[in-house]
């Protein structure tokens, strides 16, 4: 997502697709409504080269919005959702893994 050379319409389509994918996967896997959660985006690239994991936050944002759309949490503000990103091992084909965990000390909403 952090590609400055991509046309705005392509970026918009990609953002919408990521948001819808997170919504659908949250519903499909049955993630319950939570008071707060932590969300980690793990990127396993297909090629070895220098990467900055901060750039992954542009991809994490629409995924977090999709979790809010699915009712996992009421908002993706820092007090309700802790977000982290990291780059993992080389994997062919590359993949994104989104890990959602209930924050300790909080209970699920009814």
C-alpha positions, 0 to 999 in steps of 0.5 A, spaced: 500 500 500 505 504 501 506 505 493 507 512 491 507 510 484 500 507 484 494 511 481 489 513 486 484 509 483 488 502 483 490 504 490 482 505 492 481 498 489 486 495 493 484 499 500 477 496 499 479 489 497 483 489 503 478 492 508 472 487 505 477 481 506 478 483 513 471 483 514 469 477 511 475 473 514 473 475 521 466 473 520 468 467 517 472 465 523 467 467 528 472 472 531 467 475 537 466 482 539 471 484 544 472 490 548 480 491 545 484 487 541 491 487 539 492 486 531 499 484 528 500 484 520 506 479 518 508 480 511 512 474 509 516 476 502 518 472 496 524 475 495 530 477 500 531 485 500 531 490 505 525 492 507 522 497 512 516 494 516 513 501 518 511 501 510 506 495 512 502 500 516 499 503 510 496 496 509 494 494 516 490 500 516 484 498 511 485 491 515 483 494 521 478 498 518 475 491 516 475 488 523 471 494 525 466 493 520 465 486 522 464 488 529 470 485 532 471 492 536 468 498 536 473 503 533 481 502 531 483 507 536 489 506 540 485 505 546 481 499 543 486 496 538 494 495 539 497 495 532 504 492 530 507 490 523 513 485 522 517 482 516 517 475 517 521 469 513 522 469 506 516 465 503 514 463 496 509 465 494 509 471 499 503 472 504 500 477 509 498 474 516 493 478 520 493 475 527 488 478 532 488 477 539 484 479 545 487 484 550 489 481 557 484 484 562 479 485 558 472 481 557 468 480 551 462 484 549 455 480 550 
